[in-house]
């Protein structure tokens, strides 16, 4: 009987896989809550499972200082929405909509927003991390 228990124990242990948590960088640069909200369940589940997440977002989920230990949210809300609003007003896209103009506008403004976000100190620190820091 003891041999059978030892055999079953060894068999079960050999079937177990090694579980490793990952270091994940998620970037949500678009100033629109709908572009962020669909990923909340995924981010929350990854954090719950022990993965280390760094999330660059225009719409943070947690109030400052209340994120789970393994989740860092870098808030680029104010600068992103400010640029979006300024460009909408400047280009008069809302009052004179045209599909071609809107596609061009979105491309140009998102380029400007992402470029500005990359100037954020916390994001620069991420960019300067050693290669291979994130999985």
Phi, psi and omega in degrees: 000320180297320180298320180294317178297317178298315180299313180296319179297313178298318179298314180296317179297321180290340179276343181289139177263152175286132181250127179235142174272154183252158172258111189245134174250121178243133182238122177236084188277347187281125179283075179201120184302328182293336178280347181254320190298329181293338182265353182304312180300322179295311180299314180297320180291319177298318178295318180299327181277002173098004178287149177268117184243138169240122185240120173266119188214150174273349182221081180300149180274319187256146172296153180307129178085000182245015178283156173302156183303326185264016180232125176244124176253126175258114187271114176243027184301301189301310183293325182290311180292327178297312178298317180302311181296315180301315182291323176300314181292317183296319184268355176057036185292325183290319183282331181234069182286141175210130185308317180293319179295321182293318179297316178296316180302311183299318178299311183294315183291322179293324175299316179294317181296312182296319178300317179292319178300323182293346177276350178298136184301316181297323179289320176300321178299320178295315181301324183274359177295155181299150179301137179089005179297316177264149180281000000 
